[in-house]
């Protein structure tokens, strides 16, 4: 369980940071649509709450009721976040970014997330 949880923290942490840098920041800066800007802020805040939950989970013994409950809340938060992204946020982004820009953003997301994984992993060791 510990190894899987560590992998989850690395994957979610690197994804969130990459998404904030490569997707949310440009969307917020380029969008003239108030809703897209609001959704960017909300997405970033959901990342923050997920990070808080991950930190709390790291401090609680695994296989306790509290740990399982927090993990369930994290799961529900991530599911909500993905649902909102795939629906509202990506729809708003299509109005802001061209298809070519969207492809570039997707490629950059992969690069940045890949580069961040070792840094997130190292930070977890400290």
C-alpha positions in Angstrom: 0.0 0.0 0.0 2.8 2.4 0.9 4.5 2.0 -2.6 1.1 2.5 -4.4 0.4 5.6 -2.3 3.8 7.1 -3.0 3.2 6.5 -6.7 -0.2 8.2 -6.4 1.4 11.2 -4.7 4.1 11.5 -7.4 1.6 11.2 -10.3 -1.0 13.6 -8.9 1.6 16.1 -7.7 3.5 16.2 -11.0 0.3 16.3 -13.0 -1.2 19.1 -10.9 1.9 21.3 -11.2 2.3 20.7 -14.9 -1.4 21.4 -15.5 -1.2 24.7 -13.5 1.9 25.9 -15.4 1.1 24.7 -18.9 -2.7 24.8 -19.1 -4.4 26.8 -16.4 -2.0 29.8 -16.4 -2.3 30.3 -20.2 -6.0 29.8 -20.1 -6.5 32.3 -17.4 -4.2 34.8 -19.0 -5.5 34.5 -22.6 -9.2 34.1 -21.8 -11.5 37.0 -22.2 -14.2 34.7 -20.9 -14.9 35.3 -17.2 -16.2 31.7 -16.8 -12.9 30.2 -18.2 -10.9 32.4 -15.8 -13.1 31.3 -12.9 -12.8 27.6 -13.9 -9.0 28.0 -14.0 -9.0 29.4 -10.5 -11.3 26.6 -9.3 -9.2 23.9 -10.9 -6.1 25.3 -9.2 -7.9 25.3 -5.9 -9.0 21.7 -6.4 -5.3 20.8 -6.9 -4.5 22.6 -3.6 -7.2 20.7 -1.7 -5.9 17.4 -3.2 -2.4 18.3 -2.1 -3.7 19.0 1.4 -5.5 15.6 1.5 -2.4 13.8 0.3 -0.3 15.5 3.0 -2.9 14.5 5.7 -3.0 10.9 4.4 0.8 10.8 4.7 0.5 11.5 8.4 -2.2 8.9 9.2 -1.6 5.2 9.7 -2.7 3.3 6.6 -5.7 1.0 6.9 -7.4 3.0 9.6 -11.0 4.3 9.2 -9.7 7.9 9.0 -7.2 7.1 6.3 -9.8 5.2 4.2 -12.3 8.1 4.7 -9.8 10.7 3.5 -8.8 8.5 0.6 -12.4 8.3 -0.4 -12.8 12.1 -0.2 -9.6 12.5 -2.4 -11.0 10.0 -4.9 -14.3 11.9 -5.1 -12.5 15.2 -5.5 -10.3 13.9 -8.3 -13.4 12.4 -10.1 -15.2 15.7 -9.8 -12.1 17.6 -11.0 -11.8 15.3 -14.1 -15.5 15.6 -14.8 -15.4 19.4 -14.7 -12.2 19.5 -16.8 -13.6 17.2 -19.5 -16.8 19.1 -19.6 -16.6 22.8 -18.8 -12.9 23.6 -18.7 -11.9 21.9 -21.9 -15.0 23.4 -23.6 -13.9 26.9 -22.5 -10.3 26.1 -23.6 -11.5 25.2 -27.1 -12.8 28.8 -27.4 -9.4 30.2 -26.4 -6.8 27.9 -28.0 -6.5 26.8 -31.6 -6.2 23.1 -32.4 -2.5 23.6 -33.0 -2.1 25.4 -29.6 -4.1 22.6 -27.8 -1.7 20.0 -29.3 1.3 22.0 -28.2 -0.1 22.4 -24.7 -0.8 18.6 -24.5 2.8 17.8 -25.6 4.2 20.4 -23.2 2.1 18.9 -20.4 3.7 15.5 -20.9 7.2 17.0 -21.0 6.7 19.1 -17.9 5.0 16.3 -15.9 7.8 13.9 -16.9 10.4 16.4 -15.8 8.6 17.1 -12.5 8.2 13.4 -11.4 11.8 13.0 -10.1 11.6 16.3 -8.3 8.3 15.4 -6.6 9.6 12.0 -5.8 12.8 13.6 -4.2 10.7 16.0 -2.2 8.7 13.2 -0.7 11.9 11.7 0.6 12.7 14.8 2.6 
